[in-house]
Amino acid sequence: MASLLLMGVLALGVGTAGRYFVPSFSAPAEIFVQAAAPVVEEFTSSSPMQAVAEVAQGAAEMASAVMAPVPETISRIVELGEGRTFSRMLMDVGVPSNMAYASSRALGKVYDHRKLKAGEEFTLSITRLGQEETLDQLIFQPEPTKEISIVRLDTGAYEAVLKTTPLERQRFAARGKIKNSLFGAGEREGVPLAVMASLIRAYSHEVDFQRELRQGDTFEVLYDQPTAKDGTPVGQGVVVYAALSVGGKEKPLYRVTFGDGAVDYFDQKGRSIKRSLLRTPLDRVRVTSRYGMRRHPILGYSKMHKGVDFGARRGTPIFAAGSGVVEKAKYNGAYGRFILLRHNRRTQTAYAHMSRYAKGIHPGGRVKQGDVIGYVGTSGRSTGPHLHYEVRVDRKQVNPLSVSMPVGRILEGKVLREFKKGQKKIRKEFDALLEKRAEKQEKANNNAPLPPVKPAAATAQG
């Protein structure tokens, strides 16, 4: 009888175990063998019902041990959406609200939330345990030289750490051919736009970009550029040497730093390229109307046009043609948004039809030559976006494209001799860097994978 009862208990135990374990094990019989010995021992001092309960409990404990969730580490890259806060971005991807808010508070101690931009990417390290997720670490790079990591401590609190990578200064050389604009030519050769902007400002004294620069002209530039550890350009580069080939005529310039810290650019003869006024107050433009008599596009009759109109896209920056004081910055009837600068006792420049003024521009404020003072628009009496530019001498308009402008500083004696020696060194360095760049490019081209071979077109058989 005892033997029959024992078999009944074991059979019941197996049935109970089977209900819970068959999905997880390919051979349930093994459980029966492992459970047999303890069941016999317990049966000797327990009632049949207690034995059944204990067998079922043991089976459940084994199931729990086998099916317990294992912690899993996952990585996610999330992007800050337009109009979303940092904490909301985290909650949108499943980070618990308490962790999202704690991380946000930690970030605020090392970085201003207002500087976060839509589109910035954040790398999240998350531990998942069953249905629960814990944010362990978050890393992002707000600037090429800055990395912020937010880490979860053992206490459950979050701590943010800001690491700054020191900049390296490297010297680069580039040469290119102009197709549509000087900016575009520089961009094709990998020159940072900020460097090209500096080059254009320097040549704005010497070159009329509207009448002189043509398709097929070439440029050269040697520049120093601060870079991050990964080679990303950071901040403003410095043009050391440049040359424009305009209609077959070379126009080189060299940067010179004087003992008192003053910096200027000179041509190959040692004459400063600076003039009292820029020839053109913005780049990437076309002359749409010159100084003199013309048929007015709105009024319909001939009228003296006392300035030059430069056609350009809305929002194109407008440079101060010379250093001076802002006399007017207001809406001025047909001129629209208007700025009048005084450069000396006799000379003024005027800028009209702007879409808006640059930050900090107000009557009485001082500007330096090349500073951005406003942006191209079509305010006032205007048929399209353009800059109306005037030069006034003794309060009378003169032709901006032909007005005589005095030359700046001229190098002489020992300083001139040192300058000419420096020219040769700069030229030698430029050629060496350009050759090195060409070799690097050729190597990259040779290592590039070949394009896939297209199968030959099938021919019809007769």
Phi and psi in degrees as a GROMACS rama.xvg file:
@    title "Ramachandran Plot"
@    xaxis  label "Phi"
@    yaxis  label "Psi"
@TYPE xy
-60.5813  -39.8269  ALA-2
-62.9417  -41.6203  SER-3
-65.0114  -40.0618  LEU-4
-63.9546  -42.2526  LEU-5
-59.5429  -44.434  LEU-6
-64.0602  -36.2868  MET-7
-65.4379  -40.1846  GLY-8
-63.7133  -46.8163  VAL-9
-63.327  -40.6729  LEU-10
-63.7713  -40.9287  ALA-11
-65.9233  -38.8892  LEU-12
-62.0137  -42.7456  GLY-13
-65.6949  -41.7501  VAL-14
-60.8812  -42.6002  GLY-15
-63.3005  -46.5726  THR-16
-62.7606  -38.1379  ALA-17
-61.4762  -35.2326  GLY-18
-61.254  -33.0275  ARG-19
-98.6305  -24.9823  TYR-20
-111.338  -17.1003  PHE-21
-54.0608  -40.0671  VAL-22
-64.2513  -20.3517  PRO-23
-103.926  -13.0148  SER-24
-132.319  140.614  PHE-25
-82.4377  -21.7196  SER-26
-130.528  82.5472  ALA-27
-60.1713  -21.5861  PRO-28
-59.1343  -30.2332  ALA-29
-64.3664  -35.1388  GLU-30
-63.5699  -40.8651  ILE-31
-59.1829  -45.6457  PHE-32
-64.9223  -44.8949  VAL-33
-67.4414  -31.1522  GLN-34
-85.5899  -13.3899  ALA-35
-62.7479  -49.1331  ALA-36
-61.0501  -51.4632  ALA-37
-60.7491  -33.6665  PRO-38
-64.9809  -42.0754  VAL-39
-61.0521  -45.789  VAL-40
-61.73  -45.2492  GLU-41
-68.2572  -32.766  GLU-42
-64.1284  -28.419  PHE-43
-66.8514  -22.3668  THR-44
-125.099  15.5851  SER-45
-134.197  161.699  SER-46
-75.7151  161.059  SER-47
-57.857  -41.6131  PRO-48
-67.2085  -37.9164  MET-49
-65.2631  -38.9549  GLN-50
-62.7385  -42.0842  ALA-51
-60.8355  -44.1618  VAL-52
-63.6119  -40.4879  ALA-53
-68.4453  -36.6752  GLU-54
-64.4322  -43.7504  VAL-55
-62.7011  -39.7207  ALA-56
-64.6973  -42.1656  GLN-57
-62.5741  -40.1341  GLY-58
-64.319  -40.4495  ALA-59
-65.0367  -39.387  ALA-60
-64.084  -39.9316  GLU-61
-64.5458  -39.7169  MET-62
-63.374  -41.0511  ALA-63
-63.6849  -40.3428  SER-64
-66.3061  -39.7399  ALA-65
-71.561  -37.3265  VAL-66
-97.3182  6.2623  MET-67
-61.2592  134.585  ALA-68
-65.3922  143.983  PRO-69
-102.997  132.393  VAL-70
-58.3132  138.495  PRO-71
-129.506  130.378  GLU-72
-97.3072  125.482  THR-73
-125.597  157.326  ILE-74
-122.659  138.096  SER-75
-133.004  145.392  ARG-76
-113.113  119.649  ILE-77
-119.462  152.391  VAL-78
-115.908  136.733  GLU-79
-73.49  119.963  LEU-80
-81.7449  161.093  GLY-81
-60.493  126.646  GLU-82
78.3787  4.47488  GLY-83
-96.3606  146.13  ARG-84
-86.7571  166.676  THR-85
-61.2256  -47.6342  PHE-86
-66.6203  -39.4402  SER-87
-64.5758  -37.3948  ARG-88
-58.3732  -43.7808  MET-89
-66.0468  -44.1522  LEU-90
-65.3637  -31.2218  MET-91
-63.6196  -25.1657  ASP-92
-104.057  16.9938  VAL-93
98.7016  1.6338  GLY-94
-71.7921  129.491  VAL-95
-54.5635  145.919  PRO-96
-60.102  -38.2175  SER-97
-64.1129  -35.9874  ASN-98
-73.6831  -38.0943  MET-99
-62.5239  -45.0803  ALA-100
-69.1762  -38.3723  TYR-101
-65.3552  -39.891  ALA-102
-65.3276  -39.4093  SER-103
-63.2929  -42.0958  SER-104
-64.6819  -39.2866  ARG-105
-64.6719  -42.9784  ALA-106
-59.9743  -41.5638  LEU-107
-60.528  -19.6021  GLY-108
-77.5399  -20.1457  LYS-109
-121.747  -10.4959  VAL-110
-151.774  139.067  TYR-111
-76.9929  119.103  ASP-112
-56.6308  -28.8432  HIS-113
-67.9079  -16.0238  ARG-114
-84.5133  -11.5427  LYS-115
-65.5248  138.239  LEU-116
-118.322  145.156  LYS-117
-58.9242  135.295  ALA-118
100.741  -13.2122  GLY-119
-66.6887  143.809  GLU-120
-105.995  143.277  GLU-121
-128.858  133.052  PHE-122
-100.067  120.802  THR-123
-107.416  136.805  LEU-124
-111.168  119.911  SER-125
-126.821  138.671  ILE-126
-100.547  124.754  THR-127
-109.383  126.944  ARG-128
-128.16  101.624  LEU-129
65.9767  -123.161  GLY-130
-92.9516  -4.53591  GLN-131
-95.039  141.055  GLU-132
-124.687  139.593  GLU-133
-123.667  126.987  THR-134
-78.9369  113.426  LEU-135
-92.3541  -38.5035  ASP-136
-156.37  147.718  GLN-137
-135.874  134.09  LEU-138
-131.289  136.192  ILE-139
-151.962  162.177  PHE-140
-122.34  93.0838  GLN-141
-67.6061  -26.2436  PRO-142
-141.934  156.777  GLU-143
-56.8981  -26.0411  PRO-144
-101.328  3.38043  THR-145
-127.199  136.892  LYS-146
-132.335  131.569  GLU-147
-115.761  128.817  ILE-148
-121.693  134.477  SER-149
-112.954  120.357  ILE-150
-120.614  140.205  VAL-151
-85.1504  125.164  ARG-152
-84.4467  169.93  LEU-153
-61.4644  -27.0417  ASP-154
-75.9205  -10.5602  THR-155
96.1219  -10.9917  GLY-156
-78.6317  165.602  ALA-157
-116.09  144.294  TYR-158
-131.395  135.418  GLU-159
-106.317  139.652  ALA-160
-127.95  129.331  VAL-161
-104.788  122.223  LEU-162
-112.091  133.582  LYS-163
-113.158  128.098  THR-164
-94.8219  128.205  THR-165
-64.3475  146.516  PRO-166
-81.4108  151.349  LEU-167
-112.213  144.131  GLU-168
-107.057  120.518  ARG-169
-120.184  153.656  GLN-170
-108.235  133.069  ARG-171
-126.752  155.432  PHE-172
-131.002  144.454  ALA-173
-149.79  150.991  ALA-174
-140.74  138.324  ARG-175
-153.065  168.885  GLY-176
-111.727  137.635  LYS-177
-83.7759  128.424  ILE-178
-107.087  -63.3022  LYS-179
-110.974  -38.8108  ASN-180
-153.761  161.168  SER-181
-66.2279  -39.556  LEU-182
-57.2761  -48.4758  PHE-183
-63.2342  -38.0891  GLY-184
-63.9683  -41.8246  ALA-185
-65.6581  -40.431  GLY-186
-62.265  -40.2541  GLU-187
-63.6582  -29.336  ARG-188
-92.9469  6.16612  GLU-189
80.7159  14.5376  GLY-190
-80.6688  128.703  VAL-191
-55.5234  142.774  PRO-192
-60.3357  -33.2937  LEU-193
-64.0701  -35.5438  ALA-194
-68.7411  -43.083  VAL-195
-63.7182  -35.9164  MET-196
-63.6132  -39.8278  ALA-197
-64.74  -41.6562  SER-198
-62.0719  -43.8935  LEU-199
-64.8775  -40.2539  ILE-200
-61.6686  -42.2279  ARG-201
-62.429  -44.3228  ALA-202
-78.4931  -11.4776  TYR-203
-61.5435  -20.3171  SER-204
-77.5906  -29.608  HIS-205
-106.645  -31.1376  GLU-206
-119.072  133.865  VAL-207
-90.1713  100.781  ASP-208
-61.3913  -21.0043  PHE-209
-82.1714  -41.0391  GLN-210
-100.136  -22.4687  ARG-211
-102.617  -42.1668  GLU-212
-74.2272  131.324  LEU-213
-133.007  160.279  ARG-214
-60.3768  133.151  GLN-215
100.656  -17.6852  GLY-216
-64.8933  157.676  ASP-217
-122.356  163.506  THR-218
-137.129  154.192  PHE-219
-131.686  147.471  GLU-220
-151.203  135.65  VAL-221
-117.684  123.179  LEU-222
-143.28  151.084  TYR-223
-96.4342  131.325  ASP-224
-132.27  121.176  GLN-225
-65.7186  135.607  PRO-226
-133.029  153.04  THR-227
-76.8504  176.327  ALA-228
-60.1265  -32.3975  LYS-229
-86.213  4.88127  ASP-230
91.7158  0.341349  GLY-231
-68.5049  127.966  THR-232
-62.1857  136.448  PRO-233
-130.855  131.038  VAL-234
72.7704  -161.55  GLY-235
-93.1634  123.039  GLN-236
-80.2823  164.772  GLY-237
-120.213  124.156  VAL-238
-76.0994  120.546  VAL-239
-93.6547  -39.3674  VAL-240
-150.118  145.807  TYR-241
-150.824  157.687  ALA-242
-148.758  134.953  ALA-243
-114.126  131.378  LEU-244
-99.4974  105.425  SER-245
-112.741  109.196  VAL-246
60.0205  34.4722  GLY-247
85.0778  -2.9991  GLY-248
-104.9  126.634  LYS-249
-79.2926  134.553  GLU-250
-128.033  83.4819  LYS-251
-84.2296  157.238  PRO-252
-143.345  149.499  LEU-253
-130.006  140.122  TYR-254
-85.9489  132.54  ARG-255
-127.013  130.024  VAL-256
-109.146  125.083  THR-257
-91.5153  167.502  PHE-258
-59.0186  -29.9803  GLY-259
-85.7358  6.08981  ASP-260
92.4964  -8.49127  GLY-261
-67.9565  145.201  ALA-262
-125.834  138.273  VAL-263
-151.672  163.689  ASP-264
-112.658  139.105  TYR-265
-128.968  151.209  PHE-266
-79.4778  -179.226  ASP-267
-66.0063  -16.0886  GLN-268
-94.1356  1.53373  LYS-269
86.7893  20.096  GLY-270
-102.059  131.261  ARG-271
-59.3159  137.716  SER-272
-84.6602  -5.03467  ILE-273
-70.8763  141.332  LYS-274
-123.379  169.425  ARG-275
-65.3642  -28.2465  SER-276
-136.026  147.723  LEU-277
-68.8968  149.544  LEU-278
-74.6199  -38.0019  ARG-279
-132.952  128.34  THR-280
-83.4781  7.70243  PRO-281
-161.879  158.173  LEU-282
-101.914  171.375  ASP-283
57.6946  46.0727  ARG-284
-129.46  171.909  VAL-285
-133.664  147.278  ARG-286
-78.6367  116.743  VAL-287
-99.0237  -21.9999  THR-288
-154.859  125.544  SER-289
-94.0762  171.287  ARG-290
-65.5484  136.179  TYR-291
128.246  -169.054  GLY-292
-70.6087  138.863  MET-293
-155.88  162.77  ARG-294
-85.1681  120.208  ARG-295
-66.7633  129.344  HIS-296
-67.4461  -20.9637  PRO-297
-106.087  -47.1131  ILE-298
-74.7454  -27.4819  LEU-299
87.4431  0.445565  GLY-300
-125.392  163.393  TYR-301
-69.7515  137.917  SER-302
-150.617  144.322  LYS-303
-66.726  123.308  MET-304
-99.4235  107.177  HIS-305
-96.7199  48.2058  LYS-306
-176.051  -168.402  GLY-307
-127.068  135.049  VAL-308
-99.9886  126.455  ASP-309
-109.148  112.772  PHE-310
-74.8881  135.124  GLY-311
-160.52  164.61  ALA-312
-67.1372  148.262  ARG-313
-57.9833  132.956  ARG-314
93.5649  -4.88039  GLY-315
-62.8846  131.078  THR-316
-63.4148  143.187  PRO-317
-111.157  128.859  ILE-318
-95.207  148.567  PHE-319
-67.8531  125.939  ALA-320
-67.2436  -23.57  ALA-321
-157.801  165.578  GLY-322
-72.1804  147.13  SER-323
170.478  -158.783  GLY-324
-117.874  140.111  VAL-325
-76.2583  113.774  VAL-326
-86.5001  -39.8724  GLU-327
-138.773  145.101  LYS-328
-152.779  84.3471  ALA-329
-158.626  169.076  LYS-330
-73.0283  129.342  TYR-331
-133.089  69.589  ASN-332
54.7488  -125.087  GLY-333
-64.186  -23.0025  ALA-334
-73.1338  -17.7167  TYR-335
68.3526  -145.2  GLY-336
-68.7728  124.426  ARG-337
-134.304  141.583  PHE-338
-129.957  136.224  ILE-339
-123.019  122.114  LEU-340
-108.942  140.01  LEU-341
-107.552  125.739  ARG-342
-101.226  -31.4054  HIS-343
-158.969  -169.381  ASN-344
-60.56  -28.6037  ARG-345
-109.123  -24.8244  ARG-346
-109.435  134.25  THR-347
-132.724  155.693  GLN-348
-128.362  146.665  THR-349
-125.573  145.436  ALA-350
-134.939  126.214  TYR-351
-131.227  164.658  ALA-352
70.2455  24.4632  HIS-353
-69.675  153.432  MET-354
-81.5642  -33.6459  SER-355
-164.429  165.664  ARG-356
-93.484  153.276  TYR-357
-72.7346  157.114  ALA-358
-61.0704  133.91  LYS-359
89.9186  -2.22194  GLY-360
-83.8864  121.342  ILE-361
-158.225  155.37  HIS-362
-55.1618  133.25  PRO-363
93.7977  -15.1074  GLY-364
-76.1612  152.691  GLY-365
-101.065  145.308  ARG-366
-130.765  154.718  VAL-367
-105.508  153.944  LYS-368
-56.4384  129.419  GLN-369
93.9237  -10.4482  GLY-370
-65.244  144.444  ASP-371
-76.606  124.257  VAL-372
-111.112  -16.947  ILE-373
-175.191  -171.09  GLY-374
-137.04  142.227  TYR-375
-58.5925  140.15  VAL-376
-152.996  -156.396  GLY-377
-142.801  33.5535  THR-378
-73.6186  159.188  SER-379
76.8791  -152.803  GLY-380
-85.35  97.525  ARG-381
-151.94  146.15  SER-382
-98.7992  -7.84749  THR-383
-179.632  168.751  GLY-384
-61.9605  124.661  PRO-385
-167.796  166.369  HIS-386
-107.783  126.179  LEU-387
-95.4583  120.927  HIS-388
-121.054  131.928  TYR-389
-127.822  146.844  GLU-390
-115.009  128.669  VAL-391
-119.83  127.137  ARG-392
-115.882  123.813  VAL-393
53.6358  40.6316  ASP-394
69.045  11.1741  ARG-395
-113.655  136.862  LYS-396
-68.9139  137.124  GLN-397
-127.113  167.223  VAL-398
-70.3585  113.763  ASN-399
-64.0698  -25.2248  PRO-400
-85.29  -9.55024  LEU-401
-128.495  -2.42812  SER-402
-62.6625  137.942  VAL-403
-76.4884  131.067  SER-404
-122.839  127.223  MET-405
-65.7875  146.645  PRO-406
-79.9196  151.987  VAL-407
-83.5875  -140.157  GLY-408
-66.5337  146.953  ARG-409
-125.352  128.615  ILE-410
-79.3594  143.318  LEU-411
-142.464  162.749  GLU-412
57.5998  -134.041  GLY-413
-61.0987  -39.0618  LYS-414
-62.2368  -40.4865  VAL-415
-66.188  -39.9706  LEU-416
-64.4239  -42.7103  ARG-417
-63.6073  -38.2564  GLU-418
-62.1307  -42.3901  PHE-419
-70.1673  -33.1297  LYS-420
-64.8221  -41.9072  LYS-421
-62.3471  -34.0107  GLY-422
-57.9695  -44.2559  GLN-423
-64.2401  -41.1936  LYS-424
-64.3092  -43.5288  LYS-425
-62.1711  -44.2715  ILE-426
-63.3877  -41.3605  ARG-427
-63.7055  -43.1087  LYS-428
-65.6126  -40.2306  GLU-429
-59.8223  -48.0749  PHE-430
-61.3487  -40.5616  ASP-431
-65.6214  -43.7674  ALA-432
-67.3065  -36.6277  LEU-433
-67.0791  -38.8526  LEU-434
-65.6458  -41.4345  GLU-435
-63.1444  -40.219  LYS-436
-63.6448  -41.7269  ARG-437
-64.3426  -40.5682  ALA-438
-63.6056  -41.5343  GLU-439
-63.9946  -41.1405  LYS-440
-66.8276  -40.2751  GLN-441
-64.5646  -39.9041  GLU-442
-63.961  -41.6183  LYS-443
-63.9273  -39.5599  ALA-444
-66.3601  -37.4971  ASN-445
-68.7522  -31.1453  ASN-446
-86.5562  -7.37002  ASN-447
-68.8431  140.423  ALA-448
-64.4272  144.012  PRO-449
-71.2728  145.779  LEU-450
-66.0574  149.738  PRO-451
-61.9839  143.147  PRO-452
-80.1498  124.93  VAL-453
-77.1002  136.782  LYS-454
-64.9918  144.726  PRO-455
-64.3695  142.342  ALA-456
-65.9848  136.381  ALA-457
-68.8182  139.386  ALA-458
-104.918  144.396  THR-459
-70.2687  134.518  ALA-460
-94.3665  134.807  GLN-461
